[in-house]
Amino acid sequence: MHTLSDTMVRILKTLPLLKRVSPESLEVLAAYMQVFRVREGEEIIRWGRRAETLYITISGDYLMAFPDGSAFTLHGSGEVIGMNAMLNQGRYTARALALTDGSLMALYRSGRDRMLEEHPRFADRIHRSIQAYLHQRQAKKNSGRIFVEEDFSRGRKDA
């Protein structure tokens, strides 16, 4: 396995959302993601824009700001930005800014759609897990009890 893929899988393993997903499935997910660098001050997402991309932090610090004036920061690897892109809710509900230079993994809508088509059992579980995660994050709780319950690699059409 390529070193970058190893890093991506290692970060994906840290996400409470993917806690019980097998290493093989994490490798599948990582294959649909792309890595890119951001610079300090760069806007990652803007509220009101169409939610097209889910981001997972590899490095850096990020500000999540909301139209109601609330905000919080994300630091280091394994943080999620732009989760509405996985929920087909249409628009981002926050603004994300890079506070430092950093790196992100991105799951673009086209990759997400291919992944969910190729692994249909994963679609419903990830949708429910993301909604629960968003609710928990909005409530500023960190119980770590939200995760995908089954390995989505077993839900392949050809299986």
CYANA upper distance limits for C-alpha pairs under 8 A (distance plus 0.5 A):
  1 MET  CA      5 SER  CA      7.06
  1 MET  CA      6 ASP  CA      7.12
  2 HIS  CA      6 ASP  CA      6.79
  3 THR  CA      7 THR  CA      6.81
  4 LEU  CA      8 MET  CA      6.70
  5 SER  CA      9 VAL  CA      6.58
  5 SER  CA     27 GLU  CA      7.95
  5 SER  CA     30 ALA  CA      7.26
  5 SER  CA     31 ALA  CA      8.34
  6 ASP  CA     10 ARG  CA      6.56
  7 THR  CA     11 ILE  CA      6.71
  8 MET  CA     12 LEU  CA      6.64
  8 MET  CA     30 ALA  CA      6.69
  8 MET  CA     58 ILE  CA      8.36
  8 MET  CA    105 MET  CA      8.17
  9 VAL  CA     13 LYS  CA      6.62
  9 VAL  CA     23 PRO  CA      7.92
  9 VAL  CA     26 LEU  CA      6.26
  9 VAL  CA     27 GLU  CA      6.52
  9 VAL  CA     30 ALA  CA      6.83
 10 ARG  CA     14 THR  CA      7.35
 11 ILE  CA     15 LEU  CA      7.64
 11 ILE  CA     58 ILE  CA      7.65
 11 ILE  CA     77 SER  CA      7.01
 11 ILE  CA     78 GLY  CA      5.87
 12 LEU  CA     18 LEU  CA      7.44
 12 LEU  CA     26 LEU  CA      7.21
 12 LEU  CA     30 ALA  CA      8.47
 12 LEU  CA     78 GLY  CA      7.11
 13 LYS  CA     18 LEU  CA      6.97
 13 LYS  CA     19 LYS  CA      6.84
 13 LYS  CA     21 VAL  CA      8.46
 13 LYS  CA     23 PRO  CA      8.28
 13 LYS  CA     26 LEU  CA      7.84
 14 THR  CA     18 LEU  CA      8.12
 14 THR  CA     19 LYS  CA      7.54
 14 THR  CA     78 GLY  CA      6.63
 15 LEU  CA     19 LYS  CA      6.67
 15 LEU  CA     78 GLY  CA      6.42
 15 LEU  CA     79 GLU  CA      8.00
 16 PRO  CA    144 GLY  CA      5.98
 16 PRO  CA    145 ARG  CA      7.42
 16 PRO  CA    146 ILE  CA      6.32
 16 PRO  CA    147 PHE  CA      5.89
 17 LEU  CA    129 SER  CA      6.91
 17 LEU  CA    130 ILE  CA      7.62
 17 LEU  CA    133 TYR  CA      7.66
 17 LEU  CA    146 ILE  CA      6.04
 17 LEU  CA    147 PHE  CA      4.33
 17 LEU  CA    148 VAL  CA      6.30
 18 LEU  CA    147 PHE  CA      5.66
 18 LEU  CA    148 VAL  CA      5.82
 19 LYS  CA    147 PHE  CA      5.91
 19 LYS  CA    148 VAL  CA      7.21
 20 ARG  CA    147 PHE  CA      7.14
 20 ARG  CA    148 VAL  CA      6.64
 20 ARG  CA    149 GLU  CA      6.35
 20 ARG  CA    150 GLU  CA      7.06
 20 ARG  CA    151 ASP  CA      7.60
 21 VAL  CA     25 SER  CA      6.74
 21 VAL  CA     26 LEU  CA      7.17
 21 VAL  CA    148 VAL  CA      7.11
 21 VAL  CA    149 GLU  CA      7.75
 21 VAL  CA    150 GLU  CA      6.74
 21 VAL  CA    151 ASP  CA      5.34
 21 VAL  CA    152 PHE  CA      7.75
 22 SER  CA     26 LEU  CA      6.81
 22 SER  CA    151 ASP  CA      6.28
 23 PRO  CA     27 GLU  CA      6.75
 24 GLU  CA     28 VAL  CA      6.96
 24 GLU  CA    153 SER  CA      7.97
 25 SER  CA     29 LEU  CA      6.73
 25 SER  CA    151 ASP  CA      7.06
 25 SER  CA    152 PHE  CA      6.92
 25 SER  CA    153 SER  CA      5.82
 26 LEU  CA     30 ALA  CA      6.52
 27 GLU  CA     31 ALA  CA      6.71
 28 VAL  CA     32 TYR  CA      7.49
 28 VAL  CA    153 SER  CA      8.28
 29 LEU  CA     33 MET  CA      7.37
 29 LEU  CA    115 MET  CA      7.95
 30 ALA  CA     34 GLN  CA      8.47
 32 TYR  CA    107 LEU  CA      7.00
 32 TYR  CA    111 GLY  CA      5.93
 32 TYR  CA    112 ARG  CA      7.73
 32 TYR  CA    115 MET  CA      7.54
 33 MET  CA    105 MET  CA      6.56
 33 MET  CA    106 ALA  CA      5.80
 33 MET  CA    107 LEU  CA      5.23
 33 MET  CA    108 TYR  CA      7.87
 33 MET  CA    111 GLY  CA      7.77
 34 GLN  CA    105 MET  CA      5.94
 34 GLN  CA    106 ALA  CA      5.67
 34 GLN  CA    107 LEU  CA      7.17
 35 VAL  CA    103 SER  CA      7.49
 35 VAL  CA    104 LEU  CA      6.16
 35 VAL  CA    105 MET  CA      4.93
 35 VAL  CA    106 ALA  CA      6.71
 36 PHE  CA    103 SER  CA      6.17
 36 PHE  CA    104 LEU  CA      6.10
 36 PHE  CA    105 MET  CA      7.09
 36 PHE  CA    106 ALA  CA      8.26
 37 ARG  CA    101 ASP  CA      7.91
 37 ARG  CA    102 GLY  CA      6.22
 37 ARG  CA    103 SER  CA      4.81
 37 ARG  CA    104 LEU  CA      6.83
 38 VAL  CA     42 GLU  CA      6.98
 38 VAL  CA     98 ALA  CA      7.46
 38 VAL  CA    101 ASP  CA      6.08
 38 VAL  CA    102 GLY  CA      5.78
 38 VAL  CA    103 SER  CA      6.36
 38 VAL  CA    104 LEU  CA      7.93
 39 ARG  CA     98 ALA  CA      7.12
 39 ARG  CA    100 THR  CA      6.93
 39 ARG  CA    101 ASP  CA      4.74
 39 ARG  CA    102 GLY  CA      7.00
 40 GLU  CA     98 ALA  CA      5.64
 40 GLU  CA     99 LEU  CA      5.64
 40 GLU  CA    100 THR  CA      4.66
 40 GLU  CA    101 ASP  CA      5.16
 40 GLU  CA    102 GLY  CA      8.25
 41 GLY  CA     97 LEU  CA      6.58
 41 GLY  CA     98 ALA  CA      5.70
 41 GLY  CA     99 LEU  CA      6.27
 41 GLY  CA    100 THR  CA      7.60
 42 GLU  CA     97 LEU  CA      6.22
 42 GLU  CA     98 ALA  CA      5.83
 42 GLU  CA     99 LEU  CA      8.45
 43 GLU  CA     95 ARG  CA      8.10
 43 GLU  CA     96 ALA  CA      6.48
 43 GLU  CA     97 LEU  CA      4.99
 43 GLU  CA     98 ALA  CA      6.90
 44 ILE  CA     95 ARG  CA      7.98
 44 ILE  CA     96 ALA  CA      5.73
 44 ILE  CA     97 LEU  CA      6.09
 44 ILE  CA     98 ALA  CA      7.48
 45 ILE  CA     49 ARG  CA      8.15
 45 ILE  CA     82 GLY  CA      7.56
 45 ILE  CA     92 TYR  CA      7.74
 45 ILE  CA     94 ALA  CA      7.83
 45 ILE  CA     95 ARG  CA      5.78
 45 ILE  CA     96 ALA  CA      5.59
 45 ILE  CA     97 LEU  CA      7.83
 46 ARG  CA     92 TYR  CA      7.11
 46 ARG  CA     93 THR  CA      8.40
 46 ARG  CA     94 ALA  CA      6.79
 46 ARG  CA     95 ARG  CA      4.82
 46 ARG  CA     96 ALA  CA      7.06
 47 TRP  CA     66 PHE  CA      8.08
 47 TRP  CA     67 PRO  CA      8.20
 47 TRP  CA     91 ARG  CA      7.50
 47 TRP  CA     92 TYR  CA      5.26
 47 TRP  CA     93 THR  CA      5.32
 47 TRP  CA     94 ALA  CA      5.07
 47 TRP  CA     95 ARG  CA      5.56
 48 GLY  CA     91 ARG  CA      5.74
 48 GLY  CA     92 TYR  CA      5.92
 48 GLY  CA     93 THR  CA      6.83
 48 GLY  CA     94 ALA  CA      8.38
 49 ARG  CA     91 ARG  CA      5.76
 49 ARG  CA     92 TYR  CA      6.25
 50 ARG  CA     90 GLY  CA      5.89
 50 ARG  CA     91 ARG  CA      4.81
 50 ARG  CA     92 TYR  CA      6.78
 51 ALA  CA     82 GLY  CA      7.49
 51 ALA  CA     84 ASN  CA      6.47
 51 ALA  CA     85 ALA  CA      5.07
 51 ALA  CA     88 ASN  CA      8.12
 51 ALA  CA     89 GLN  CA      7.87
 51 ALA  CA     90 GLY  CA      5.97
 51 ALA  CA     91 ARG  CA      5.20
 51 ALA  CA     92 TYR  CA      5.61
 52 GLU  CA     85 ALA  CA      5.62
 52 GLU  CA    108 TYR  CA      6.62
 52 GLU  CA    109 ARG  CA      5.76
 53 THR  CA     82 GLY  CA      7.00
 53 THR  CA     83 MET  CA      8.46
 53 THR  CA     85 ALA  CA      5.86
 53 THR  CA     86 MET  CA      8.41
 53 THR  CA    106 ALA  CA      6.88
 53 THR  CA    107 LEU  CA      6.10
 53 THR  CA    108 TYR  CA      4.97
 53 THR  CA    109 ARG  CA      6.32
 54 LEU  CA     80 VAL  CA      7.91
 54 LEU  CA     81 ILE  CA      6.64
 54 LEU  CA     82 GLY  CA      5.42
 54 LEU  CA     83 MET  CA      6.03
 54 LEU  CA     84 ASN  CA      8.11
 54 LEU  CA     85 ALA  CA      6.10
 54 LEU  CA     86 MET  CA      7.32
 54 LEU  CA    106 ALA  CA      6.19
 54 LEU  CA    107 LEU  CA      5.60
 54 LEU  CA    108 TYR  CA      7.01
 55 TYR  CA     80 VAL  CA      6.33
 55 TYR  CA     81 ILE  CA      5.44
 55 TYR  CA     82 GLY  CA      6.64
 55 TYR  CA     83 MET  CA      8.21
 55 TYR  CA    104 LEU  CA      6.73
 55 TYR  CA    105 MET  CA      6.03
 55 TYR  CA    106 ALA  CA      5.07
 55 TYR  CA    107 LEU  CA      6.88
 56 ILE  CA     77 SER  CA      7.99
 56 ILE  CA     78 GLY  CA      6.40
 56 ILE  CA     79 GLU  CA      5.99
 56 ILE  CA     80 VAL  CA      5.17
 56 ILE  CA     81 ILE  CA      6.67
 56 ILE  CA    104 LEU  CA      6.14
 56 ILE  CA    105 MET  CA      5.58
 56 ILE  CA    106 ALA  CA      7.03
 57 THR  CA     76 GLY  CA      7.15
 57 THR  CA     77 SER  CA      5.32
 57 THR  CA     78 GLY  CA      5.82
 57 THR  CA     79 GLU  CA      5.71
 57 THR  CA     80 VAL  CA      7.06
 57 THR  CA     81 ILE  CA      8.28
 57 THR  CA    102 GLY  CA      8.47
 57 THR  CA    103 SER  CA      6.87
 57 THR  CA    104 LEU  CA      5.07
 57 THR  CA    105 MET  CA      6.78
 58 ILE  CA     76 GLY  CA      6.91
 58 ILE  CA     77 SER  CA      4.72
 58 ILE  CA     78 GLY  CA      6.86
 58 ILE  CA    102 GLY  CA      7.72
 58 ILE  CA    103 SER  CA      5.70
 58 ILE  CA    104 LEU  CA      5.69
 58 ILE  CA    105 MET  CA      7.29
 59 SER  CA     75 HIS  CA      7.92
 59 SER  CA     76 GLY  CA      5.10
 59 SER  CA     77 SER  CA      5.61
 59 SER  CA    102 GLY  CA      5.36
 59 SER  CA    103 SER  CA      5.66
 59 SER  CA    104 LEU  CA      7.51
 60 GLY  CA     75 HIS  CA      6.61
 60 GLY  CA     76 GLY  CA      5.79
 60 GLY  CA     77 SER  CA      8.08
 60 GLY  CA     98 ALA  CA      7.83
 60 GLY  CA     99 LEU  CA      7.89
 60 GLY  CA    100 THR  CA      6.06
 60 GLY  CA    101 ASP  CA      6.31
 60 GLY  CA    102 GLY  CA      4.59
 60 GLY  CA    103 SER  CA      7.11
 61 ASP  CA     73 THR  CA      7.52
 61 ASP  CA     74 LEU  CA      6.14
 61 ASP  CA     75 HIS  CA      4.98
 61 ASP  CA     76 GLY  CA      6.74
 61 ASP  CA     98 ALA  CA      6.61
 61 ASP  CA     99 LEU  CA      5.72
 61 ASP  CA    100 THR  CA      6.01
 61 ASP  CA    101 ASP  CA      8.23
 61 ASP  CA    102 GLY  CA      7.72
 62 TYR  CA     73 THR  CA      6.01
 62 TYR  CA     74 LEU  CA      5.55
 62 TYR  CA     75 HIS  CA      6.97
 62 TYR  CA     96 ALA  CA      7.05
 62 TYR  CA     97 LEU  CA      6.01
 62 TYR  CA     98 ALA  CA      5.05
 62 TYR  CA     99 LEU  CA      5.59
 62 TYR  CA    100 THR  CA      7.77
 63 LEU  CA     71 ALA  CA      7.52
 63 LEU  CA     72 PHE  CA      6.48
 63 LEU  CA     73 THR  CA      5.00
 63 LEU  CA     74 LEU  CA      6.89
 63 LEU  CA     95 ARG  CA      8.32
 63 LEU  CA     96 ALA  CA      5.95
 63 LEU  CA     97 LEU  CA      5.68
 63 LEU  CA     98 ALA  CA      7.02
 63 LEU  CA     99 LEU  CA      7.02
 64 MET  CA     71 ALA  CA      5.92
 64 MET  CA     72 PHE  CA      5.87
 64 MET  CA     73 THR  CA      6.40
 64 MET  CA     74 LEU  CA      8.02
 64 MET  CA     94 ALA  CA      6.86
 64 MET  CA     95 ARG  CA      6.15
 64 MET  CA     96 ALA  CA      5.15
 64 MET  CA     97 LEU  CA      7.32
 65 ALA  CA     69 GLY  CA      7.34
 65 ALA  CA     70 SER  CA      6.52
 65 ALA  CA     71 ALA  CA      4.74
 65 ALA  CA     72 PHE  CA      7.20
 65 ALA  CA     94 ALA  CA      6.07
 65 ALA  CA     95 ARG  CA      5.61
 65 ALA  CA     96 ALA  CA      6.94
 66 PHE  CA     70 SER  CA      5.92
 66 PHE  CA     71 ALA  CA      6.54
 66 PHE  CA     93 THR  CA      7.33
 66 PHE  CA     94 ALA  CA      5.20
 66 PHE  CA     95 ARG  CA      6.81
 67 PRO  CA     93 THR  CA      8.32
 67 PRO  CA     94 ALA  CA      7.50
 74 LEU  CA     79 GLU  CA      6.94
 75 HIS  CA     79 GLU  CA      7.85
 81 ILE  CA     96 ALA  CA      7.89
 82 GLY  CA     92 TYR  CA      7.03
 82 GLY  CA     94 ALA  CA      8.39
 83 MET  CA     87 LEU  CA      7.57
 83 MET  CA    130 ILE  CA      7.68
 83 MET  CA    134 LEU  CA      8.34
 84 ASN  CA     88 ASN  CA      6.96
 84 ASN  CA     89 GLN  CA      6.27
 84 ASN  CA     90 GLY  CA      7.78
 84 ASN  CA     91 ARG  CA      7.47
 84 ASN  CA     92 TYR  CA      6.58
 84 ASN  CA     93 THR  CA      8.29
 85 ALA  CA     89 GLN  CA      7.56
 85 ALA  CA     90 GLY  CA      7.85
 85 ALA  CA     91 ARG  CA      8.35
 85 ALA  CA     92 TYR  CA      8.12
 85 ALA  CA    109 ARG  CA      7.54
 86 MET  CA    109 ARG  CA      8.43
 86 MET  CA    112 ARG  CA      8.01
 86 MET  CA    127 HIS  CA      7.58
 86 MET  CA    130 ILE  CA      8.27
 87 LEU  CA    127 HIS  CA      6.66
 87 LEU  CA    130 ILE  CA      8.15
 87 LEU  CA    131 GLN  CA      8.37
 98 ALA  CA    102 GLY  CA      7.98
107 LEU  CA    111 GLY  CA      6.68
107 LEU  CA    112 ARG  CA      6.69
108 TYR  CA    112 ARG  CA      6.60
109 ARG  CA    113 ASP  CA      6.49
110 SER  CA    114 ARG  CA      6.78
111 GLY  CA    115 MET  CA      6.52
112 ARG  CA    116 LEU  CA      6.61
113 ASP  CA    117 GLU  CA      6.53
114 ARG  CA    118 GLU  CA      6.58
115 MET  CA    119 HIS  CA      6.51
116 LEU  CA    120 PRO  CA      5.81
116 LEU  CA    122 PHE  CA      7.09
116 LEU  CA    123 ALA  CA      6.01
118 GLU  CA    155 GLY  CA      8.49
118 GLU  CA    156 ARG  CA      6.10
118 GLU  CA    157 LYS  CA      6.67
119 HIS  CA    123 ALA  CA      7.73
119 HIS  CA    152 PHE  CA      6.58
119 HIS  CA    153 SER  CA      6.95
119 HIS  CA    154 ARG  CA      8.19
119 HIS  CA    155 GLY  CA      5.58
119 HIS  CA    156 ARG  CA      5.12
119 HIS  CA    157 LYS  CA      7.26
120 PRO  CA    124 ASP  CA      8.31
120 PRO  CA    152 PHE  CA      8.39
120 PRO  CA    155 GLY  CA      6.41
120 PRO  CA    156 ARG  CA      7.19
120 PRO  CA    157 LYS  CA      7.85
121 ARG  CA    125 ARG  CA      7.66
121 ARG  CA    152 PHE  CA      6.67
121 ARG  CA    154 ARG  CA      8.48
121 ARG  CA    155 GLY  CA      5.45
121 ARG  CA    156 ARG  CA      8.22
122 PHE  CA    126 ILE  CA      6.47
122 PHE  CA    150 GLU  CA      8.35
122 PHE  CA    151 ASP  CA      8.16
122 PHE  CA    152 PHE  CA      5.24
122 PHE  CA    155 GLY  CA      7.36
123 ALA  CA    127 HIS  CA      6.64
124 ASP  CA    128 ARG  CA      6.80
125 ARG  CA    129 SER  CA      6.56
125 ARG  CA    148 VAL  CA      6.47
125 ARG  CA    149 GLU  CA      7.74
125 ARG  CA    150 GLU  CA      8.41
126 ILE  CA    130 ILE  CA      6.42
126 ILE  CA    148 VAL  CA      6.55
127 HIS  CA    131 GLN  CA      6.79
128 ARG  CA    132 ALA  CA      6.75
129 SER  CA    133 TYR  CA      6.51
129 SER  CA    146 ILE  CA      6.72
129 SER  CA    147 PHE  CA      6.31
129 SER  CA    148 VAL  CA      6.49
130 ILE  CA    134 LEU  CA      6.53
131 GLN  CA    135 HIS  CA      6.70
132 ALA  CA    136 GLN  CA      6.60
132 ALA  CA    146 ILE  CA      7.31
133 TYR  CA    137 ARG  CA      6.52
133 TYR  CA    146 ILE  CA      6.64
134 LEU  CA    138 GLN  CA      6.52
135 HIS  CA    139 ALA  CA      6.78
136 GLN  CA    140 LYS  CA      6.72
136 GLN  CA    141 LYS  CA      5.97
136 GLN  CA    142 ASN  CA      7.66
137 ARG  CA    141 LYS  CA      6.39
137 ARG  CA    142 ASN  CA      7.73
152 PHE  CA    156 ARG  CA      8.15
154 ARG  CA    159 ALA  CA      7.51
155 GLY  CA    159 ALA  CA      7.43
